[in-house]
Amino acid sequence: QVQLVESGGGLVQPGGSLRLSCSASESTFSFYAMGWYRQAPGKQRDLVATITNGGSTNYADSVKGRFTISRDNAKNTVYLQMNSLKVEDTAVYYCTARRFGSTTWGQGTQVTVSS
């Protein structure tokens, strides 16, 4: 089973940027649909962005125009570039890998947007 390790979270001021990375253990990474979800304290876990194995992307309305998901199959890594961050983007961000109807989750990385 694929294993996922997220990195790149931290504390940033409103209007700032962060890039999250998610490295996968599988050499078959290119066949997986990848995604990012987030969960703020006391709230449900929500979709942020997804990217198919063909490179098609999808975004939550709340992040469109600010966040960009991308993948580097040669490095078995998916990225989430987050710009113009807002306080309400504060959450634990989780990476997912999906194939054959099964989804694997990473351990999460904390993103805090605060002045």
Helices and strands as residue ranges (DSSP letters): E 4-7, E 10-12, E 18-24, G 29-31, E 33-39, E 45-51, E 57-59, G 61-63, E 67-72, G 73-75, E 77-82, G 87-89, E 91-99, E 102-105, E 109-113
